[in-house]
């Protein structure tokens, strides 16, 4: 069973169709890449899966369960009552119905095990590297308001555990010596790694990386590819958007190609590389 | 670079000595100072410290620009005044209401916060400004409950069991009030310090830094922001209860925009957003300027001009002119301080970096570390 599947996923922004009927299926434990020219709709797909955008139509399935809209009516007619999602969430949990169906709000998607990084790095600039990763662990923490307010023994124990885990993650991405640096003071390459560490902090099953190699030199690209392999080695499925063909071809096991919001090719790297439609999309039609 | 707040459990470390000394000084102050009116001033200053600490949660930690903080202060005050006065002849214990009205203020924090959740920055400021104006007006017009323009006079005062020949009645004696507010502030500092270094505190700061990224890392931005409003408001509930009983009266005029919301915001920004020490210093400084410097200034100027003994200057009567341009002078002082120290008097570590820029040493250390 694929870990992530989209069926006929479509997103319109006014007259522009950013994503048009895309069917994807990312298998458990693979490294899956999405490529395509600028403006092909790759990041939009990420944003749809992550719950930042709501699909115009189509379905998103995570672990075979529908991610997307169950309570369409509420969403459309009660937007000003922002608190209600939370209330509904709490009520469902009390009733033993489990968390709300996926896809509604980004934090709930993350809680289910989908983490992401951003194309333009979005770290918490004025927090230290360690704090950034600790924020990442937020959805896996259980301290309630009272625990935070009174620093109960439970909160203290949890803090210690989370701090240790965050240090471990920083070591994993090779930033252990920079844990007390403010994120904004880190060099660019380290910031990208820190963002990955923060995403790993949420203990994802699926990690979505949006152009992780952008702006990297060849050495950094090699390190990144190693890191991606290591992440997969931990049993985490990796879904990445990447422009750098060397990285894509070397690291990924399957590739999907988008152009103008539509899927034009899919398959292993060797096959995609020679696909005439892909070549056309990238190089233009030969005369 | 290590950052650590002075922990309350860490008395005895050398770096904490100034704090311990300060604590002793604060405890002994009313005993050593025979001038009761100064103790009284200090007891009022504590209200502002509490308000500034509370607003610091909303503005400094969560980064939500709230211009209507006076509303929660008013709600806390009125909640106490209605439930502990001759107004309805209800007299519930002060100690119970101290926490009850904090809770009531927190609930209103959620109610007023909920509609603003989708707003940011300037837009949020305008909506909260509106709430800050509405709430005192409601209190003024709902005269059945609140006594309207006249407010509620004869608010109950705290009582303790009699000890050491002291009756336990607070009455109009400023000394017990002083110790009370000191205790409340210490409690608040303890709670806020806990919050700052907790799951919730980190979530607030994450939202302040980047809301989209915070949501993507699994923070429920709705509840987290509402909690900022609620907890921020609860401290002004403490302050409101204390203020009402200390002043013996609540009236809608005490909670206007320019008297409270702006002043508290100025205290937070000028002291150093997000820094507890800074905010306390800011609150005390602004209170000192407002309640002492600005009031004494005309007198000083009159005596200075008469000392100079220049006929022309005495005739000009600068003293009364200064008195009338109170707000102008206040504004000039504020503008001056902000120009000299844009990061605040005692900025938080973050703000320091933000405004002074990353130091070049750090950048060099980085490169060396990566090589």
Interface residues (C-beta under 8 A of the other chain):
Chain A: X50 X52 X80 X81 X82 X83 X85 X86 X105 X106 X107 X108 X110 X111 X115 X116 X118 X122 X123 X124 X125 X126 X127 X128 X131 X134 X135 X136 X138 X139 X140 X141 X143 X145 X147 X148 X149 X150 X151 X155 X158 X159 X177 X178 X180 X181 X182 X184 X185 X186 X187 X189 X190 X198 X199 X201 X202
Chain B: X1 X2 X3 X110 X114 X115 X117 X118 X191 X194 X195 X197 X198 X199 X200 X201 X202 X203 X205 X206 X209 X210 X212 X213 X214 X215 X216 X217 X218 X219 X220 X221 X222 X223 X226 X227 X231 X350 X351 X353 X354 X358 X362 X363 X366 X367 X369 X370
